[in-house]
């Protein structure tokens, strides 16, 4: 029960930051946010859910906040490097591009590229949105299963 209520409180925080980032992109980089708002939201909501669920999963694996800080820093930096957040995946080798798809941020970035760069229709986002929703569910259920050890104690 704790995880459900914690996730419910955490996801709105993540979703509040997305318009701020989107607005910054529109102002500083002339990102056409208003004309692509539906696609932006269609990718952002499942991305926020996957990120929140992944954070919960990492938290349930950790025994202390210090351990969580160390684990999350290493895991998130690695995911960012492999998934294309630090270096564009299209400049990586074919093998590394495929390896990048084990991270949810690679799927999110592909969704945003389709929305803003390729100006793809909303229906073209179904692979990214499906994977992000599936990953959110897997991370959340995994966190719930791992959290049972805390209930037994």
HUFEN-V59342 format. One record per backbone hydrogen bond with DSSP energy under -1.0 kcal/mol. CO is the residue of the C=O (numbers start at 1). NH is the residue of the N-H. Records with the same first field share a line. If there is no record, write none. Layout:
CO=NH + NH
This chain:
1=5
2=6
3=7
4=8
5=9
6=10
7=11
10=14
11=15
12=16
13=17
14=18
17=21
18=22
19=23
20=24
21=25
22=26
23=27
24=28
25=29 + 31
31=33
34=37
36=40
37=41
38=42
39=43
40=44
41=45
43=47
44=48
45=49
46=50
47=51
48=52
49=53
50=54
51=55
52=56
53=57
54=58
55=59
56=60
57=61
64=68
65=69
66=70
67=71
68=72
69=73
70=74
71=75
72=76
73=77
74=78
75=79
76=80
77=81
78=82
79=83
80=85 + 86
88=91
89=92
93=97
94=98
95=99
96=100
98=101
99=102
100=103
104=108
105=109
106=110
107=111
108=112
109=113
110=114
111=115
112=116
113=117 + 118
114=120
121=124
122=125
123=126
125=129
126=130
127=131
128=132
129=133
130=134
131=135
132=136
133=137
134=138
135=139
136=140
137=141
138=142
139=143
140=144
141=145
142=146
143=147
146=149
147=150 + 151
148=152
